Amino acid sequence: MESKKILLVEDNPNDVELTKRALQKSNVSNELLIAGDGVETLQYFFGEDGKSGCSIEALPVIVLLDLKLPKMGGLQVLRRFVRMRRQK
C-alpha cells in the first residue's frame, strides 16, 4: 500500500529544511513532496497540458502552501483550484 503524501509548496530552502525537521520530530513518516513555486504545484496536480496531472492515488493528503511564491503565488494557486472546481 502506498503511503499518503504531503505536498510542501515552499521556495525558501531554509523553510523546507525546518518543515522536514518538524515533521521528523513529530514522527510523521509520510512521503514529503516539494514544489518550489505555484506553477510547479499546478503542473503536479493538472499536468503540463492542464488535463493529465497526478492520479487519484498520488494526490497528497495535505498541502502546506506558502502564499508568497515566485512565478505564481499561493493565493493564485488557490484561485485556480476554485476555478477548476467550478468548471466540473
C-alpha positions as CSV (number, residue, x, y, z in Angstrom):
1,M,0.0,0.0,0.0
2,E,1.3,3.4,-1.0
3,S,2.0,5.9,1.8
4,K,0.0,9.1,1.9
5,K,1.9,12.1,0.6
6,I,2.3,15.6,2.0
7,L,3.0,18.3,-0.6
8,L,5.1,21.2,0.7
9,V,5.0,24.3,-1.6
10,E,7.9,26.4,-0.5
11,D,10.6,28.4,-2.3
12,N,12.8,29.0,0.7
13,P,15.3,26.1,1.3
14,N,15.7,27.0,5.0
15,D,11.9,26.7,5.5
16,V,11.9,23.4,3.6
17,E,14.5,22.1,6.0
18,L,12.7,23.5,9.0
19,T,9.5,21.8,7.9
20,K,11.3,18.5,7.3
21,R,12.8,18.6,10.8
22,A,9.4,19.4,12.4
23,L,7.7,16.5,10.6
24,Q,10.5,14.1,11.6
25,K,10.4,15.3,15.2
26,S,6.7,14.7,15.3
27,N,7.2,11.2,13.9
28,V,5.3,12.0,10.7
29,S,6.5,9.3,8.3
30,N,4.5,10.4,5.2
31,E,6.4,10.9,2.0
32,L,7.2,14.6,1.6
33,L,6.9,16.1,-1.9
34,I,8.3,19.6,-2.5
35,A,7.3,22.1,-5.1
36,G,9.2,25.3,-5.4
37,D,6.5,27.6,-6.8
38,G,2.9,27.9,-7.8
39,V,3.5,26.9,-11.4
40,E,5.2,23.7,-10.4
41,T,2.3,22.9,-8.0
42,L,-0.3,23.3,-10.7
43,Q,1.8,21.1,-13.0
44,Y,1.9,18.4,-10.4
45,F,-1.9,18.5,-10.0
46,F,-3.0,19.2,-13.6
47,G,0.0,18.2,-15.7
48,E,1.8,20.3,-18.3
49,D,-1.3,20.4,-20.5
50,G,-3.7,21.2,-17.7
51,K,-5.5,17.9,-18.1
52,S,-3.2,15.0,-17.3
53,G,-2.0,15.6,-13.8
54,C,-1.4,13.2,-10.9
55,S,-3.7,10.2,-10.4
56,I,-6.2,10.0,-7.6
57,E,-3.8,7.7,-5.8
58,A,-1.0,10.2,-6.0
59,L,-3.0,13.1,-4.5
60,P,-1.5,14.4,-1.3
61,V,-3.5,14.2,1.9
62,I,-2.1,17.6,3.0
63,V,-0.8,20.6,1.1
64,L,1.3,23.1,3.0
65,L,1.2,26.2,0.7
66,D,3.3,29.2,1.1
67,L,1.4,32.3,0.0
68,K,4.4,34.3,-1.3
69,L,5.9,32.3,-4.1
70,P,7.8,33.1,-7.3
71,K,6.1,32.8,-10.7
72,M,2.6,32.3,-9.2
73,G,1.7,33.0,-5.5
74,G,-0.2,30.7,-3.2
75,L,-3.4,32.7,-3.5
76,Q,-3.3,32.4,-7.3
77,V,-2.9,28.6,-6.9
78,L,-6.0,28.5,-4.6
79,R,-8.0,30.6,-7.1
80,R,-7.0,28.2,-9.9
81,F,-8.3,25.3,-7.8
82,V,-11.6,27.0,-7.2
83,R,-12.0,27.8,-10.9
84,M,-11.2,24.2,-11.8
85,R,-13.7,23.0,-9.2
86,R,-16.5,25.3,-10.6
87,Q,-15.9,24.0,-14.1
88,K,-16.7,20.5,-13.1
